[in-house]
Amino acid sequence: MSKQITVRLPDDLVDFMDELVATDKATSRASVVARAMERERRRELATRDLAVLSKHGGYPDLEGLAPAAAGTVLELD
């Protein structure tokens, strides 16, 4: 399910989106916005996770997670 919304963006961002579409790096302006919002959501969740870990700390069972994750290549598209 999706909702249609109207947003105003600076000209340079719209030009950038159009360039991504023109070079087949995105299928549409909407896909560029959706991808950016998904990345922002992941960033926000990671920030929340960091705050929890910083506040409560001491998770010895997770100590190997950061080094393992640092070497993991993520496919973002």
Backbone as CSV, one residue per row, in Angstrom:
resi,resn,N_x,N_y,N_z,CA_x,CA_y,CA_z,C_x,C_y,C_z
1,MET,0.842,-1.168,0.000,0.000,0.000,0.000,0.889,1.234,0.000
2,SER,0.459,2.264,-0.654,1.226,3.500,-0.667,0.268,4.692,-0.607
3,LYS,0.842,5.832,-0.235,0.086,7.080,-0.182,0.793,8.091,-1.058
4,GLN,0.003,8.890,-1.725,0.576,9.953,-2.534,0.693,11.204,-1.671
5,ILE,1.861,11.827,-1.722,2.097,13.058,-0.971,2.724,14.087,-1.895
6,THR,2.700,15.305,-1.461,3.344,16.387,-2.209,4.466,16.951,-1.341
7,VAL,5.655,17.063,-1.922,6.786,17.646,-1.196,7.440,18.712,-2.062
8,ARG,8.043,19.677,-1.429,8.829,20.688,-2.132,10.293,20.442,-1.802
9,LEU,11.097,20.366,-2.844,12.522,20.127,-2.681,13.306,21.193,-3.425
10,PRO,14.507,21.490,-2.961,15.355,22.437,-3.680,15.644,21.944,-5.099
11,ASP,15.810,22.882,-5.995,16.053,22.553,-7.402,17.220,21.587,-7.586
12,ASP,18.301,21.781,-6.824,19.466,20.922,-7.017,19.176,19.472,-6.641
13,LEU,18.316,19.243,-5.660,17.958,17.867,-5.316,17.073,17.239,-6.388
14,VAL,16.169,18.013,-6.943,15.322,17.501,-8.024,16.185,17.198,-9.249
15,ASP,17.130,18.073,-9.547,18.052,17.822,-10.669,18.836,16.532,-10.443
16,PHE,19.271,16.324,-9.204,20.003,15.106,-8.870,19.123,13.873,-9.057
17,MET,17.881,13.954,-8.591,16.958,12.825,-8.774,16.747,12.540,-10.256
18,ASP,16.559,13.595,-11.035,16.355,13.423,-12.473,17.577,12.787,-13.133
19,GLU,18.752,13.144,-12.661,19.982,12.544,-13.194,20.036,11.051,-12.878
20,LEU,19.638,10.681,-11.659,19.614,9.258,-11.294,18.652,8.480,-12.188
21,VAL,17.509,9.066,-12.463,16.523,8.408,-13.325,17.052,8.331,-14.755
22,ALA,17.634,9.414,-15.249,18.127,9.454,-16.630,19.258,8.462,-16.875
23,THR,20.026,8.170,-15.832,21.151,7.243,-15.981,20.803,5.832,-15.489
24,ASP,19.513,5.568,-15.358,19.011,4.249,-14.939,19.518,3.796,-13.574
25,LYS,19.832,4.732,-12.713,20.221,4.398,-11.344,19.004,4.406,-10.425
26,ALA,17.883,4.854,-10.960,16.607,4.829,-10.247,15.505,4.741,-11.290
27,THR,14.383,4.188,-10.891,13.286,4.021,-11.841,12.378,5.237,-11.913
28,SER,12.388,6.063,-10.852,11.519,7.236,-10.818,11.949,8.154,-9.682
29,ARG,11.427,9.364,-9.695,11.674,10.266,-8.575,11.150,9.649,-7.284
30,ALA,9.977,9.048,-7.378,9.376,8.434,-6.189,10.280,7.351,-5.615
31,SER,10.934,6.570,-6.481,11.817,5.511,-5.978,13.040,6.110,-5.281
32,VAL,13.514,7.250,-5.765,14.650,7.919,-5.114,14.240,8.383,-3.720
33,VAL,13.074,8.993,-3.622,12.587,9.474,-2.325,12.359,8.295,-1.386
34,ALA,11.739,7.231,-1.872,11.483,6.065,-1.027,12.787,5.455,-0.519
35,ARG,13.777,5.347,-1.413,15.073,4.790,-1.014,15.734,5.674,0.042
36,ALA,15.665,6.977,-0.138,16.254,7.902,0.834,15.551,7.788,2.191
37,MET,14.241,7.645,2.173,13.497,7.523,3.420,13.792,6.198,4.117
38,GLU,13.972,5.128,3.347,14.343,3.847,3.947,15.707,3.950,4.622
39,ARG,16.640,4.622,3.978,17.967,4.802,4.579,17.866,5.653,5.841
40,GLU,17.046,6.689,5.808,16.867,7.543,6.988,16.233,6.743,8.128
41,ARG,15.283,5.877,7.788,14.664,5.039,8.829,15.707,4.121,9.458
42,ARG,16.555,3.491,8.633,17.611,2.625,9.173,18.583,3.417,10.039
43,ARG,18.915,4.641,9.607,19.820,5.485,10.396,19.203,5.818,11.747
44,GLU,17.929,6.170,11.735,17.228,6.498,12.980,17.173,5.296,13.917
45,LEU,16.882,4.117,13.387,16.851,2.915,14.220,18.228,2.607,14.797
46,ALA,19.271,2.794,13.999,20.631,2.569,14.490,20.977,3.561,15.598
47,THR,20.518,4.797,15.455,20.751,5.814,16.483,20.051,5.422,17.781
48,ARG,18.826,4.923,17.670,18.104,4.465,18.862,18.811,3.284,19.510
49,ASP,19.268,2.342,18.688,19.994,1.186,19.220,21.246,1.626,19.959
50,LEU,21.978,2.569,19.379,23.194,3.079,20.007,22.877,3.733,21.345
51,ALA,21.788,4.493,21.402,21.403,5.141,22.653,21.099,4.108,23.730
52,VAL,20.403,3.048,23.362,20.090,1.987,24.330,21.370,1.318,24.802
53,LEU,22.236,0.960,23.847,23.488,0.301,24.225,24.373,1.215,25.063
54,SER,24.378,2.507,24.751,25.188,3.455,25.519,24.648,3.618,26.931
55,LYS,23.333,3.625,27.053,22.700,3.820,28.365,22.858,2.581,29.235
56,HIS,22.618,1.415,28.653,22.603,0.196,29.448,23.926,-0.557,29.390
57,GLY,24.619,-0.439,28.280,25.949,-1.033,28.121,26.069,-2.478,28.581
58,GLY,27.279,-2.986,28.564,27.568,-4.283,29.126,26.835,-5.464,28.518
59,TYR,26.918,-5.622,27.218,26.331,-6.785,26.566,27.465,-7.650,26.017
60,PRO,28.085,-8.460,26.866,29.247,-9.234,26.426,28.943,-10.179,25.269
61,ASP,27.704,-10.629,25.149,27.369,-11.536,24.054,27.335,-10.829,22.708
62,LEU,27.382,-9.491,22.706,27.374,-8.726,21.458,28.741,-8.142,21.108
63,GLU,29.760,-8.429,21.893,31.074,-7.815,21.692,31.664,-8.090,20.323
64,GLY,31.416,-9.238,19.741,31.961,-9.560,18.431,31.131,-9.021,17.284
65,LEU,29.984,-8.425,17.587,29.073,-7.970,16.540,29.655,-6.826,15.709
66,ALA,30.200,-5.808,16.340,30.713,-4.652,15.603,31.837,-5.030,14.637
67,PRO,32.848,-5.781,15.072,33.899,-6.161,14.118,33.367,-7.021,12.965
68,ALA,32.422,-7.908,13.261,31.845,-8.749,12.207,31.039,-7.897,11.220
69,ALA,30.248,-6.971,11.744,29.417,-6.122,10.903,30.261,-5.167,10.073
70,ALA,31.384,-4.735,10.612,32.242,-3.785,9.902,32.762,-4.377,8.606
71,GLY,32.904,-5.689,8.545,33.408,-6.329,7.342,32.321,-6.828,6.417
72,THR,31.073,-6.502,6.720,29.946,-6.982,5.922,29.556,-5.950,4.867
73,VAL,29.477,-6.377,3.623,29.049,-5.495,2.548,27.525,-5.547,2.473
74,LEU,26.898,-4.379,2.514,25.448,-4.300,2.471,24.984,-3.919,1.076
75,GLU,24.014,-4.631,0.568,23.365,-4.264,-0.692,22.208,-3.352,-0.329
76,LEU,22.303,-2.076,-0.676,21.297,-1.103,-0.256,20.174,-0.931,-1.252
77,ASP,20.311,-1.482,-2.414,19.241,-1.320,-3.408,18.581,-2.633,-3.699
